[in-house]
């Protein structure tokens, strides 16, 4: 038996007679009887996700003949019944799947794949008229949205991570689409399920009132938010628990405070930060208690966190003062800090000018620490102070900052000997001491090797002593990268694996997992695909099976990349006709700069581009830590060199094609 009907939800492309309509061939507004034959490739490619932020693979037109449609069957008694169809790519990887999940001969689930892994699924339940569930899966994320009124827009979330909330909040700002923002905001039903009542509930609802008006106000005069602004990274301290007895709720509440989205606005002079504010977990969903707002210029600070600092429901203190308001002194200090940050000395300034500047920054940040009422705020300003000094020392502008960090370590150790900030300042001392030693040893290879050896040892000691520190994941990544660059691959793999197993939620863990995949690539078939730079279609390394392929991770800001390009062009022109291909994976942050450069240099090989630069999916999937990085893939599709140089490529091509 075969599926006989298809409930449809996508736009119709072209017209077919009823006699030739087959599964997934025509997507109409009503249920349509279909024939038993499988769909053609063209008909299988008609469905596309209703949500427009799905990254999925589509076969290149040149490989269509190598694709195939396979039935999906289930055994019912002694009979095999067709329950759907799978579209497979040239190498047998899944591209699409159309499935009847309940055996009523109506396709009710549409799945889309990337690199052979399901990343997105649309489905509907009774009455079966339109799609009403959208799920991002595996590499695609963990969102599960519901379209209650079947208008194509998500009305509520069954699950969504904090990181994904920050992505969608940014999209809402950029597109001014309030329908994206509303499901992310805390509402009455959320508060009821959490058991939050009284003044706190009123305060939370008031803070998210009038979303359309507030969304519009958030971008007035903004230089950070515009049509080309893209999300790059989620930034927040680990979430905290508000005990149930604090607000007399049935269970503890879990809260992120001061979430930020790091964005690429295409303007190096702007901060590239968007405040997402406070997030509260409601079941498997993180909800916002304030509106998103770009952090730039003289904008007012967004409403401060509510859950951690509001004391209105605290046991034994029913009349506690409202601490949400930011004091006038703190506001003035923040404004002073912004002005200092926007008016740093030019690179040509004297040492005395830099010393004066950084001491002023220190003074303001220390006052902010002292004026802050909560331990969390004090910690955040202290971390900013530590990071400011560390960056200044590493840039070579403030060498005396190392001594200042050591003073702060002593002060923190004296006042709070068990404070987690002690590990944070210790890590930054290690970073700054290493930077100074490298500056002093510059040009002396023997001395640099000693500095490098000391650096590895100090990182290992730090991690052994402070495995739970907030900076432990960053320290572990730096150690693993340093070991890899030193050619100590077994030790590097050990630390990459530790990052994955011990710090799985940290951004560095994802990069570590990619690095493990990259280090073990030789002899394996790589999984690599992405959107073409031109924006149409997907480029997949597997579609070039039968050719020798060079995968070239690069960007236009790297001098080494730009030096390699002319040599690669020469090799490409010489060997392309014999079966050599190059796939560029561009890691520029600003996409618009890449196309003109390639045209100017007359580079014609295909280019993958995914937003995010070094934080993009392709870079993260293979733990790319430097450009250029090159993989050489043989005609069987297996990697022969995972860290090739131009000389390696030239030698391999000469050997492979010497008789042709």
Backbone torsions as a table, in degrees:
resi	resn	phi	psi	omega
1	UNK	NA	144.6	179.5
2	UNK	-121.2	164.8	178.4
3	UNK	-66.8	137.7	-173.0
4	UNK	-110.5	-14.5	-174.9
5	UNK	-137.5	158.8	178.2
6	UNK	-139.3	117.1	174.4
7	UNK	-85.6	132.1	-166.5
8	UNK	-121.0	154.6	-173.5
9	UNK	-146.4	-5.1	-177.1
10	UNK	-103.0	166.8	178.5
11	UNK	-65.3	143.2	178.7
12	UNK	-82.2	134.3	176.9
13	UNK	-119.2	108.4	-179.5
14	UNK	85.4	179.0	-178.0
15	UNK	-135.0	135.8	176.2
16	UNK	-124.7	146.3	174.8
17	UNK	-68.0	153.3	-177.9
18	UNK	-58.7	-30.3	-178.9
19	UNK	-67.8	-21.9	-177.6
20	UNK	-108.3	4.4	179.2
21	UNK	-70.1	127.3	178.3
22	UNK	-133.7	174.1	-172.6
23	UNK	-51.4	127.8	179.8
24	UNK	65.2	8.9	-178.5
25	UNK	-80.0	-39.4	-179.3
26	UNK	-133.8	129.9	-176.7
27	UNK	-107.6	99.1	-174.9
28	UNK	-103.4	174.6	-177.5
29	UNK	-81.4	-9.5	-179.1
30	UNK	-131.3	171.2	177.8
31	UNK	-69.2	135.2	-176.7
32	UNK	-130.5	134.5	176.1
33	UNK	-68.2	142.4	-177.1
34	UNK	-130.9	161.8	-179.5
35	UNK	-82.4	172.1	-174.9
36	UNK	-80.9	-17.3	-176.0
37	UNK	-69.7	155.0	176.7
38	UNK	-70.3	159.4	176.9
39	UNK	-71.3	160.9	172.3
40	UNK	-80.4	168.0	177.8
41	UNK	-58.6	-46.5	-177.4
42	UNK	-59.3	-40.7	-179.9
43	UNK	-70.5	-33.7	179.2
44	UNK	-68.8	-23.6	-178.4
45	UNK	-89.6	-3.8	179.5
46	UNK	-64.3	-47.4	-179.9
47	UNK	-62.9	135.6	173.4
48	UNK	-134.5	153.4	-178.9
49	UNK	-58.5	141.1	175.5
50	UNK	-72.4	-28.1	176.9
51	UNK	-86.7	135.7	-168.5
52	UNK	-94.0	13.8	179.7
53	UNK	-117.9	31.4	-178.6
54	UNK	-97.6	127.4	176.3
55	UNK	-98.8	109.8	-177.2
56	UNK	-139.8	161.4	-174.9
57	UNK	-89.5	141.5	172.9
58	UNK	-131.0	131.7	-176.6
59	UNK	-65.3	141.6	175.1
60	UNK	-65.2	139.1	-179.0
61	UNK	-51.9	-30.2	-178.1
62	UNK	-71.4	-12.9	-178.1
63	UNK	-110.4	8.1	-175.9
64	UNK	-56.9	-38.0	-177.8
65	UNK	-66.3	-19.5	-179.5
66	UNK	-90.4	-6.2	178.2
67	UNK	-83.8	161.3	177.7
68	UNK	-149.7	162.0	178.7
69	UNK	-112.4	122.9	178.6
70	UNK	-113.8	140.7	175.8
71	UNK	-73.8	150.8	172.3
72	UNK	-108.9	118.8	-174.0
73	UNK	-119.7	156.9	173.1
74	UNK	-130.4	151.8	-179.6
75	UNK	-96.5	120.3	176.8
76	UNK	-119.8	103.4	-172.6
77	UNK	69.0	-124.5	178.2
78	UNK	-97.3	-1.8	-173.6
79	UNK	-104.6	137.3	173.5
80	UNK	-90.7	123.6	-178.7
81	UNK	-115.0	137.4	177.9
82	UNK	-77.6	125.0	178.9
83	UNK	-113.7	-1.1	179.4
84	UNK	167.9	-171.5	-177.2
85	UNK	-137.2	145.5	176.9
86	UNK	-118.4	132.3	173.9
87	UNK	-94.4	121.7	-177.8
88	UNK	-111.0	141.8	-179.5
89	UNK	-81.0	-176.0	-175.6
90	UNK	-57.1	-30.4	-179.0
91	UNK	-102.3	12.6	178.8
92	UNK	88.5	4.4	180.0
93	UNK	-77.6	147.6	178.0
94	UNK	-66.7	138.1	173.1
95	UNK	-117.2	-43.0	179.1
96	UNK	-143.3	159.1	172.2
97	UNK	-147.3	130.8	178.4
98	UNK	-118.1	124.3	-167.2
99	UNK	-138.1	138.7	168.3
100	UNK	-97.0	106.5	-171.4
101	UNK	-84.6	-18.7	-175.4
102	UNK	-117.9	8.5	173.1
103	UNK	74.2	20.9	179.7
104	UNK	-99.2	14.1	176.6
105	UNK	67.3	26.3	173.8
106	UNK	-125.4	125.2	177.1
107	UNK	-67.3	121.5	-177.5
108	UNK	-125.6	8.0	178.9
109	UNK	-143.5	127.7	-179.3
110	UNK	-121.2	121.5	-176.4
111	UNK	-117.5	146.0	-178.9
112	UNK	-126.9	145.3	-170.6
113	UNK	-124.1	153.3	172.3
114	UNK	-135.8	128.3	-178.1
115	UNK	54.6	33.9	177.7
116	UNK	80.0	3.7	-177.9
117	UNK	-115.2	135.5	179.3
118	UNK	-67.0	124.0	-178.3
119	UNK	-116.0	-12.4	-175.7
120	UNK	-158.6	143.1	-178.0
121	UNK	-143.7	136.0	174.0
122	UNK	-119.2	140.7	-179.4
123	UNK	-153.9	169.3	176.0
124	UNK	-143.5	153.5	178.2
125	UNK	-113.4	176.3	-179.8
126	UNK	-60.3	140.0	-6.0
127	UNK	-75.1	138.8	-171.7
128	UNK	-85.2	86.3	179.9
129	UNK	-123.0	-46.2	-178.4
130	UNK	-140.5	153.7	175.8
131	UNK	-56.7	135.8	176.6
132	UNK	-137.5	4.4	175.1
133	UNK	-131.4	136.3	-178.3
134	UNK	-131.1	124.4	-178.9
135	UNK	-127.7	131.7	171.2
136	UNK	-99.9	131.8	-170.4
137	UNK	-131.4	158.1	173.2
138	UNK	49.8	-117.8	-178.8
139	UNK	-64.7	-20.0	-177.0
140	UNK	-82.2	-14.8	179.0
141	UNK	125.2	-154.3	-177.5
142	UNK	-140.0	24.6	-179.6
143	UNK	-78.5	146.8	174.8
144	UNK	-142.2	104.4	-175.6
145	UNK	-107.9	151.2	179.9
146	UNK	-119.5	131.3	175.3
147	UNK	-104.7	90.8	-172.1
148	UNK	-64.6	-39.7	-177.0
149	UNK	-99.3	7.7	175.4
150	UNK	54.3	44.9	175.6
151	UNK	-104.1	10.0	178.5
152	UNK	89.2	-4.7	-179.5
153	UNK	-112.5	143.1	-178.1
154	UNK	-76.2	124.7	-178.6
155	UNK	-96.5	-27.1	178.6
156	UNK	-154.2	158.3	179.6
157	UNK	-110.5	133.4	171.5
158	UNK	-85.3	-30.6	174.4
159	UNK	-156.1	143.4	175.6
160	UNK	-166.9	135.7	-179.5
161	UNK	-80.2	164.2	177.7
162	UNK	-62.6	-39.3	179.1
163	UNK	-60.7	-43.5	-178.3
164	UNK	-69.8	-31.6	173.9
165	UNK	-59.1	-44.3	-178.8
166	UNK	-64.7	-35.1	177.6
167	UNK	-64.0	-47.7	-176.1
168	UNK	-71.2	-35.7	176.5
169	UNK	-59.9	-40.7	177.0
170	UNK	-65.1	-43.0	177.7
171	UNK	-58.6	-39.3	178.6
172	UNK	-62.3	-41.2	177.1
173	UNK	-63.4	-46.8	-175.9
174	UNK	-65.8	-44.1	-175.5
175	UNK	-90.4	-12.2	-174.5
176	UNK	56.8	36.9	179.5
177	UNK	-99.4	101.3	-176.6
178	UNK	-67.3	-22.3	179.3
179	UNK	-67.6	-23.6	174.3
180	UNK	-74.6	-36.7	-173.8
181	UNK	-79.2	-41.1	-172.3
182	UNK	-54.4	-44.9	-180.0
183	UNK	-66.3	-13.6	-179.8
184	UNK	-87.6	-15.5	-174.4
185	UNK	-87.7	142.3	179.6
186	UNK	-64.7	143.2	-177.4
187	UNK	-134.4	-178.4	-176.2
188	UNK	-60.2	-42.2	-179.3
189	UNK	-63.5	-37.6	177.4
190	UNK	-61.6	-47.1	-177.8
191	UNK	-63.4	-37.8	178.5
192	UNK	-64.2	-42.8	-179.3
193	UNK	-67.2	-29.7	178.7
194	UNK	-83.2	-17.3	-178.1
195	UNK	82.4	21.5	179.3
196	UNK	-88.6	126.3	-176.7
197	UNK	-133.1	179.1	170.1
198	UNK	65.6	-148.3	-174.9
199	UNK	-58.1	-36.9	-179.5
200	UNK	-65.3	-42.6	178.0
201	UNK	-61.0	-42.6	179.7
202	UNK	-63.4	-41.4	-179.5
203	UNK	-64.2	-41.5	180.0
204	UNK	-65.9	-44.0	179.6
205	UNK	-66.3	-37.5	178.8
206	UNK	-64.9	-33.1	-176.5
207	UNK	-72.1	-16.4	179.5
208	UNK	-117.6	19.1	179.0
209	UNK	-74.7	156.2	177.7
210	UNK	53.3	58.7	-176.9
211	UNK	-61.2	-40.2	-178.6
212	UNK	-61.8	-45.8	-179.1
213	UNK	-65.8	-43.8	-179.2
214	UNK	-68.5	-33.6	177.7
215	UNK	-63.2	-41.4	179.7
216	UNK	-67.3	-43.6	-178.4
217	UNK	-63.5	-32.4	-175.0
218	UNK	-62.4	-27.0	-174.0
219	UNK	-106.6	-1.0	179.7
220	UNK	-61.4	123.0	179.1
221	UNK	75.1	4.5	-177.1
222	UNK	-75.7	138.2	172.6
223	UNK	-101.6	-12.9	179.4
224	UNK	-82.4	-38.1	-177.0
225	UNK	-97.2	115.4	174.9
226	UNK	-156.0	-177.9	-172.2
227	UNK	-59.7	-23.0	-176.3
228	UNK	-104.2	4.0	179.0
229	UNK	-68.6	131.4	-179.5
230	UNK	-127.3	147.3	176.5
231	UNK	-71.6	138.3	178.5
232	UNK	-119.8	-43.1	-171.1
233	UNK	-158.6	146.6	173.6
234	UNK	-89.3	136.6	-178.1
235	UNK	-136.7	120.1	178.2
236	UNK	-167.3	156.0	169.8
237	UNK	-72.9	160.9	178.9
238	UNK	-55.7	150.0	179.3
239	UNK	-66.3	156.0	179.1
240	UNK	-118.5	162.6	179.8
241	UNK	-105.5	129.4	172.1
242	UNK	-98.7	113.8	-173.6
243	UNK	-61.9	150.9	-175.8
244	UNK	-58.5	-31.8	-177.3
245	UNK	-74.7	-10.9	-179.9
246	UNK	-64.7	-47.4	-178.8
247	UNK	-118.5	13.0	-179.0
248	UNK	57.4	41.5	176.5
249	UNK	-88.8	159.9	-178.8
250	UNK	-63.2	-27.3	-178.6
251	UNK	-145.9	167.9	176.6
252	UNK	-60.8	152.2	176.2
253	UNK	-106.7	141.8	-179.0
254	UNK	-114.2	127.6	-167.1
255	UNK	-137.0	134.1	165.5
256	UNK	-94.1	135.8	177.3
257	UNK	-110.8	137.6	173.3
258	UNK	55.7	52.9	176.1
259	UNK	-72.0	138.0	176.6
260	UNK	-123.7	149.0	169.3
261	UNK	-110.7	123.1	174.7
262	UNK	-85.9	125.0	-173.4
263	UNK	-125.5	158.7	173.6
264	UNK	-105.3	111.9	179.9
265	UNK	-102.8	0.7	-179.9
266	UNK	77.4	10.1	-177.7
267	UNK	-132.7	107.0	-175.3
268	UNK	-64.3	-19.7	-177.7
269	UNK	-79.8	-16.4	-179.7
270	UNK	-94.2	157.7	-173.9
271	UNK	-68.4	-31.5	-177.8
272	UNK	69.7	31.2	179.8
273	UNK	-120.1	137.4	173.7
274	UNK	-124.6	124.9	177.3
275	UNK	-78.1	121.2	174.6
276	UNK	-92.6	-22.2	176.4
277	UNK	85.4	-141.4	-174.4
278	UNK	-97.0	138.5	175.9
279	UNK	-120.7	136.5	178.6
280	UNK	-119.4	135.2	-179.4
281	UNK	-83.7	125.1	176.3
282	UNK	-119.5	99.1	-174.4
283	UNK	64.5	-121.7	178.4
284	UNK	-98.7	16.2	-176.0
285	UNK	-122.0	137.0	172.3
286	UNK	-97.6	128.7	-176.9
287	UNK	-115.2	145.8	179.5
288	UNK	-87.0	141.8	175.9
289	UNK	-109.1	0.1	175.8
290	UNK	-142.8	171.8	180.0
291	UNK	-89.5	148.2	176.3
292	UNK	-70.0	148.8	-178.2
293	UNK	-156.0	131.0	177.3
294	UNK	-65.8	141.5	179.3
295	UNK	-99.6	103.8	-176.2
296	UNK	-161.6	160.2	172.9
297	UNK	50.8	-135.2	-178.0
298	UNK	-103.6	24.5	179.5
299	UNK	-62.4	147.6	176.5
300	UNK	-70.4	149.5	175.4
301	UNK	-63.8	140.5	175.6
302	UNK	-65.7	163.6	178.1
303	UNK	-51.9	131.6	-176.1
304	UNK	-69.9	170.2	179.7
305	UNK	-56.9	145.1	-175.5
306	UNK	-103.8	-49.9	-169.3
307	UNK	-62.7	-43.7	-176.7
308	UNK	-72.0	-36.2	-167.2
309	UNK	-102.1	-19.1	178.0
310	UNK	-70.0	129.6	-177.4
311	UNK	-112.0	8.0	-173.1
312	UNK	-58.2	-30.1	-177.4
313	UNK	-106.4	9.8	-175.1
314	UNK	-67.8	138.0	179.1
315	UNK	-64.0	132.3	177.0
316	UNK	82.6	-1.4	-179.4
317	UNK	-144.6	58.4	-174.8
318	UNK	-66.0	-20.1	-177.3
319	UNK	-109.0	27.1	-178.5
320	UNK	-60.9	144.1	-178.3
321	UNK	-67.7	153.9	177.6
322	UNK	-76.7	115.6	-177.4
323	UNK	-98.6	10.3	-179.6
324	UNK	-66.2	-36.5	-174.0
325	UNK	-64.9	137.1	177.7
326	UNK	-87.2	127.2	-176.6
327	UNK	-63.8	155.3	-179.1
328	UNK	-62.0	-36.2	-179.2
329	UNK	-66.4	-41.6	178.8
330	UNK	-64.9	-40.9	178.2
331	UNK	-58.7	-43.3	179.9
332	UNK	-66.3	-38.4	178.6
333	UNK	-65.3	-40.1	178.5
334	UNK	-64.0	-42.5	177.9
335	UNK	-62.2	-40.9	178.3
336	UNK	-63.5	-40.2	178.8
337	UNK	-63.2	-41.9	179.4
338	UNK	-62.1	-44.6	-178.8
339	UNK	-63.6	-40.2	177.0
340	UNK	-63.4	-43.2	-178.7
341	UNK	-64.0	-34.3	-178.0
342	UNK	-83.1	-9.0	-176.6
343	UNK	-129.6	49.6	177.8
344	UNK	-71.2	154.6	-179.8
345	UNK	-62.2	150.5	176.2
346	UNK	-66.2	161.0	-177.4
347	UNK	-58.8	-24.1	-177.5
348	UNK	-87.6	1.8	-177.2
349	UNK	-65.5	159.7	-178.3
350	UNK	-75.7	163.7	177.2
351	UNK	-59.9	-38.4	-179.4
352	UNK	-64.2	-38.1	179.8
353	UNK	-65.3	-40.9	178.9
354	UNK	-68.4	-41.4	178.2
355	UNK	-58.1	-45.2	-179.7
356	UNK	-63.2	-43.4	-177.8
357	UNK	-62.4	-49.0	-176.4
358	UNK	-70.9	-28.7	175.5
359	UNK	-69.4	-34.4	174.7
360	UNK	-65.1	-43.3	177.4
361	UNK	-59.6	-44.7	179.0
362	UNK	-58.5	-45.2	-178.1
363	UNK	-58.8	-46.0	-179.1
364	UNK	-64.9	-44.7	-178.0
365	UNK	-65.8	-37.8	177.8
366	UNK	-65.7	-39.0	176.5
367	UNK	-63.9	-37.6	178.0
368	UNK	-65.1	-39.5	176.0
369	UNK	-59.9	-47.1	-175.7
370	UNK	-69.2	-31.8	-178.4
371	UNK	-82.2	-19.7	-177.4
372	UNK	-68.4	140.6	-176.6
373	UNK	-89.4	-32.8	-175.7
374	UNK	-97.8	153.9	177.5
375	UNK	-63.5	-35.6	-179.2
376	UNK	-64.3	-45.1	179.1
377	UNK	-64.6	-41.9	178.3
378	UNK	-59.4	-42.0	179.7
379	UNK	-63.8	-43.9	-178.4
380	UNK	-63.3	-44.2	179.9
381	UNK	-68.9	-34.3	177.1
382	UNK	-64.3	-42.9	177.8
383	UNK	-62.5	-38.6	177.9
384	UNK	-65.4	-38.0	176.5
385	UNK	-61.4	-47.5	-179.6
386	UNK	-61.8	-43.2	-178.5
387	UNK	-68.0	-36.1	178.7
388	UNK	-62.8	-46.2	179.9
389	UNK	-65.8	-43.6	-178.3
390	UNK	-59.9	-47.4	-179.7
391	UNK	-62.9	-38.0	-179.8
392	UNK	-65.5	-41.1	178.3
393	UNK	-66.4	-45.6	-177.7
394	UNK	-62.9	-29.7	178.9
395	UNK	-77.5	-9.4	-179.2
396	UNK	85.6	5.0	-175.5
397	UNK	-91.7	-14.6	-172.2
398	UNK	-146.6	64.5	-176.1
399	UNK	-60.5	-28.6	-179.6
400	UNK	-71.6	-6.8	179.4
401	UNK	-63.0	-25.6	178.3
402	UNK	-61.4	-44.7	177.9
403	UNK	-62.5	-37.1	179.7
404	UNK	-66.3	-38.9	177.3
405	UNK	-62.8	-39.3	179.5
406	UNK	-66.5	-35.6	175.9
407	UNK	-63.2	-43.5	179.5
408	UNK	-64.2	-37.0	177.4
409	UNK	-60.4	-43.2	179.1
410	UNK	-65.2	-41.6	-179.5
411	UNK	-64.7	-44.3	179.9
412	UNK	-66.6	-42.5	179.8
413	UNK	-62.1	-34.1	-179.4
414	UNK	-74.2	-42.4	-176.2
415	UNK	-84.7	-33.5	-177.9
416	UNK	-141.7	78.0	-173.7
417	UNK	-61.8	-18.7	179.4
418	UNK	-105.0	10.6	-177.1
419	UNK	-67.3	136.1	175.0
420	UNK	-64.2	-15.1	178.5
421	UNK	-67.6	-21.7	179.0
422	UNK	-62.0	-41.5	178.1
423	UNK	-67.1	-35.6	-179.4
424	UNK	-66.5	-43.6	179.5
425	UNK	-69.6	-34.7	178.3
426	UNK	-62.2	-43.6	179.3
427	UNK	-62.9	-39.4	-179.3
428	UNK	-72.2	-29.9	173.2
429	UNK	-64.5	-42.6	177.5
430	UNK	-59.5	-43.6	-179.6
431	UNK	-61.8	-45.4	-176.2
432	UNK	-72.5	-39.1	177.8
433	UNK	-62.9	-40.7	177.8
434	UNK	-63.3	-42.0	179.8
435	UNK	-60.9	-44.0	-179.9
436	UNK	-65.8	-41.8	179.7
437	UNK	-62.9	-38.4	179.3
438	UNK	-68.8	-38.1	176.9
439	UNK	-63.4	-40.1	-179.2
440	UNK	-71.0	-32.0	-176.1
441	UNK	-92.0	2.9	-176.5
442	UNK	-54.4	127.8	180.0
443	UNK	91.2	-9.2	-179.7
444	UNK	-112.7	97.5	-174.2
445	UNK	-59.9	-40.3	-179.3
446	UNK	-63.9	-43.3	179.3
447	UNK	-66.8	-38.5	179.0
448	UNK	-64.4	-38.2	177.7
449	UNK	-63.8	-39.0	177.6
450	UNK	-65.3	-42.1	178.3
451	UNK	-61.4	-43.5	-178.5
452	UNK	-64.0	-43.1	178.8
453	UNK	-62.3	-42.0	178.3
454	UNK	-64.3	-37.1	-179.3
455	UNK	-63.6	-45.8	178.7
456	UNK	-60.7	-43.8	-178.9
457	UNK	-64.2	-42.7	-178.1
458	UNK	-67.0	-36.0	177.7
459	UNK	-65.8	-43.9	179.5
460	UNK	-62.9	-41.5	178.9
461	UNK	-64.6	-41.5	179.3
462	UNK	-61.0	-44.4	-178.1
463	UNK	-68.9	-36.6	177.2
464	UNK	-65.3	-36.2	-177.7
465	UNK	-84.5	-27.0	-173.5
466	UNK	-132.7	58.5	-175.4
467	UNK	-66.0	-19.9	-177.7
468	UNK	-102.4	4.1	-177.3
469	UNK	-64.2	151.5	178.0
470	UNK	-60.2	-29.8	-179.3
471	UNK	-91.6	2.7	-175.0
472	UNK	-61.7	-41.0	-179.5
473	UNK	-64.3	-42.3	178.0
474	UNK	-65.2	-40.7	178.3
475	UNK	-63.2	-41.9	179.5
476	UNK	-63.4	-39.4	178.7
477	UNK	-66.7	-43.0	178.3
478	UNK	-61.2	-39.8	179.6
479	UNK	-65.2	-47.4	-178.7
480	UNK	-62.2	-42.4	179.4
481	UNK	-63.6	-44.9	-179.8
482	UNK	-62.1	-40.6	178.0
483	UNK	-65.6	-40.1	179.1
484	UNK	-64.0	-45.2	179.1
485	UNK	-62.6	-26.4	179.0
486	UNK	-82.7	-2.5	-179.3
487	UNK	81.6	11.6	-179.7
488	UNK	-95.1	72.5	-168.7
489	UNK	-67.8	-37.7	-179.2
490	UNK	-63.5	-44.0	178.7
491	UNK	-68.2	-38.4	177.8
492	UNK	-61.3	-45.4	-180.0
493	UNK	-61.7	-37.4	178.7
494	UNK	-59.2	-44.5	-177.7
495	UNK	-76.8	-35.8	173.9
496	UNK	-59.1	-44.1	-179.7
497	UNK	-64.6	-37.7	178.5
498	UNK	-64.9	-37.8	176.7
499	UNK	-60.6	-45.1	-179.1
500	UNK	-63.6	-43.7	-174.9
501	UNK	-80.0	-35.5	-173.6
502	UNK	-98.0	-23.5	-175.3
503	UNK	-130.1	46.8	-172.4
504	UNK	-59.0	-25.5	-178.2
505	UNK	-86.2	-11.1	-176.7
506	UNK	-81.2	144.6	177.8
507	UNK	-55.7	-33.7	-179.1
508	UNK	-66.7	-23.6	179.4
509	UNK	-68.7	-38.5	177.8
510	UNK	-63.5	-41.6	178.4
511	UNK	-67.1	-35.9	178.4
512	UNK	-64.5	-41.3	177.6
513	UNK	-61.3	-39.7	176.2
514	UNK	-65.2	-38.8	178.9
515	UNK	-63.6	-40.1	176.6
516	UNK	-60.6	-41.7	179.2
517	UNK	-63.6	-41.1	-178.1
518	UNK	-68.3	-43.8	-177.1
519	UNK	-61.6	-32.3	-177.1
520	UNK	-98.6	20.1	-173.9
521	UNK	-72.0	-31.8	-172.4
522	UNK	-58.3	128.5	-179.1
523	UNK	87.2	-2.0	-178.9
524	UNK	-112.7	160.2	177.7
525	UNK	-88.8	116.5	-177.9
526	UNK	-73.4	146.0	172.3
527	UNK	-104.7	106.1	-176.7
528	UNK	-148.5	119.5	175.3
529	UNK	-150.0	163.0	178.9
530	UNK	-177.3	173.1	-178.6
531	UNK	-70.5	137.3	176.7
532	UNK	-64.5	144.4	-179.0
533	UNK	-54.1	-37.4	-179.5
534	UNK	-68.5	-13.2	175.7
535	UNK	93.8	-0.2	-179.7
536	UNK	-119.7	121.5	175.9
537	UNK	86.3	172.9	-179.2
538	UNK	-118.7	139.8	175.7
539	UNK	-105.3	128.2	-178.6
540	UNK	-129.4	129.0	-178.4
541	UNK	-59.3	-26.4	-177.8
542	UNK	-69.1	-22.0	-178.8
543	UNK	-73.4	-7.3	179.7
544	UNK	-105.2	19.5	177.4
545	UNK	-55.0	136.8	-175.5
546	UNK	102.0	-12.6	177.8
547	UNK	-114.9	156.9	168.0
548	UNK	-81.8	127.1	-173.7
549	UNK	-122.7	134.7	172.1
550	UNK	-106.3	120.7	173.4
551	UNK	-95.0	121.0	-169.1
552	UNK	-119.8	101.1	174.1
553	UNK	-81.5	126.7	-172.5
554	UNK	-157.8	168.5	167.0
555	UNK	-150.1	164.1	-174.2
556	UNK	-78.7	-7.5	-179.4
557	UNK	-92.4	-8.6	-177.2
558	UNK	-91.4	121.8	178.2
559	UNK	-62.1	-40.1	-179.6
560	UNK	-64.2	-39.9	177.8
561	UNK	-61.9	-45.4	-177.3
562	UNK	-68.5	-26.5	174.7
563	UNK	-73.8	-33.7	-179.0
564	UNK	-75.7	-30.3	-173.1
565	UNK	-55.8	-49.4	-179.5
566	UNK	-60.3	-37.0	179.1
567	UNK	-68.3	-39.3	177.3
568	UNK	-66.6	-36.1	176.9
569	UNK	-60.5	-42.7	179.5
570	UNK	-61.9	-45.0	178.6
571	UNK	-65.0	-38.9	-179.9
572	UNK	-63.0	-46.3	179.9
573	UNK	-64.4	-34.4	-176.8
574	UNK	-76.3	-38.1	-170.1
575	UNK	-112.0	-5.6	-175.6
576	UNK	-58.4	-43.8	-178.9
577	UNK	-64.7	-20.1	-179.8
578	UNK	-90.9	-5.6	176.7
579	UNK	119.3	18.8	179.6
580	UNK	-98.6	138.2	177.3
581	UNK	-136.4	149.8	175.4
582	UNK	-118.1	135.9	171.0
583	UNK	-117.5	113.6	175.9
584	UNK	-82.1	138.1	171.9
585	UNK	-118.9	98.9	-173.5
586	UNK	-82.3	134.1	-177.0
587	UNK	-116.1	23.6	173.4
588	UNK	-65.3	146.0	176.1
589	UNK	-75.3	-38.7	-177.9
590	UNK	-101.5	109.5	-174.5
591	UNK	-64.7	-37.5	-172.4
592	UNK	-62.0	-19.4	-178.1
593	UNK	-83.3	-16.4	-170.2
594	UNK	-78.2	-48.9	-177.7
595	UNK	-55.7	-51.0	178.8
596	UNK	-58.4	-37.7	179.2
597	UNK	-64.6	-44.9	179.7
598	UNK	-63.0	-39.2	178.2
599	UNK	-64.6	-42.3	-180.0
600	UNK	-62.9	-39.0	-178.6
601	UNK	-87.9	-2.6	179.2
602	UNK	57.3	42.9	175.2
603	UNK	-88.1	122.3	-171.1
604	UNK	-113.8	-3.4	-178.8
605	UNK	-75.1	158.3	-176.7
606	UNK	-63.5	147.9	-177.6
607	UNK	-128.3	128.3	170.7
608	UNK	-90.7	136.5	173.2
609	UNK	-138.9	121.4	172.9
610	UNK	-122.8	139.5	-177.3
611	UNK	-59.8	149.0	173.1
612	UNK	118.7	-8.9	179.9
613	UNK	61.4	-127.3	179.7
614	UNK	-69.6	-11.1	176.2
615	UNK	-100.1	6.8	-179.4
616	UNK	-70.6	165.4	-177.2
617	UNK	-58.4	-47.8	-179.3
618	UNK	-62.0	-39.6	179.9
619	UNK	-68.0	-40.1	180.0
620	UNK	-69.9	-39.4	-176.8
621	UNK	-62.4	-26.3	179.3
622	UNK	-118.3	16.5	174.4
623	UNK	53.7	42.3	-178.4
624	UNK	-65.3	124.9	-176.4
625	UNK	-114.9	-8.2	178.6
626	UNK	-161.1	151.1	173.0
627	UNK	-120.2	147.1	0.3
628	UNK	-76.6	147.3	168.1
629	UNK	-125.7	131.6	-175.8
630	UNK	-128.6	132.3	170.8
631	UNK	-107.1	133.5	174.6
632	UNK	-106.6	123.0	-174.9
633	UNK	-114.9	131.6	-177.6
634	UNK	-83.5	-179.8	-175.2
635	UNK	-66.0	-20.0	176.5
636	UNK	-85.0	0.6	178.4
637	UNK	86.8	10.4	-177.6
638	UNK	-105.2	144.5	-179.0
639	UNK	-74.4	128.4	176.8
640	UNK	-104.4	-20.5	179.4
641	UNK	-151.9	121.1	-176.4
642	UNK	-96.8	-5.7	179.6
643	UNK	-141.2	54.2	-173.6
644	UNK	-73.3	150.7	169.4
645	UNK	-104.5	169.8	177.0
646	UNK	-59.9	-37.7	179.0
647	UNK	-63.8	-40.6	177.2
648	UNK	-60.4	-43.8	-178.9
649	UNK	-63.6	-45.4	-179.3
650	UNK	-59.8	-44.1	-179.5
651	UNK	-65.5	-43.0	-178.9
652	UNK	-64.9	-41.0	-179.8
653	UNK	-67.9	-41.6	179.1
654	UNK	-60.8	-39.9	179.4
655	UNK	-69.9	-43.2	-176.3
656	UNK	-68.0	-34.6	-173.7
657	UNK	-110.9	18.9	-174.4
658	UNK	-65.2	-26.4	-178.8
659	UNK	-99.8	4.8	-177.2
660	UNK	-102.3	NA	NA
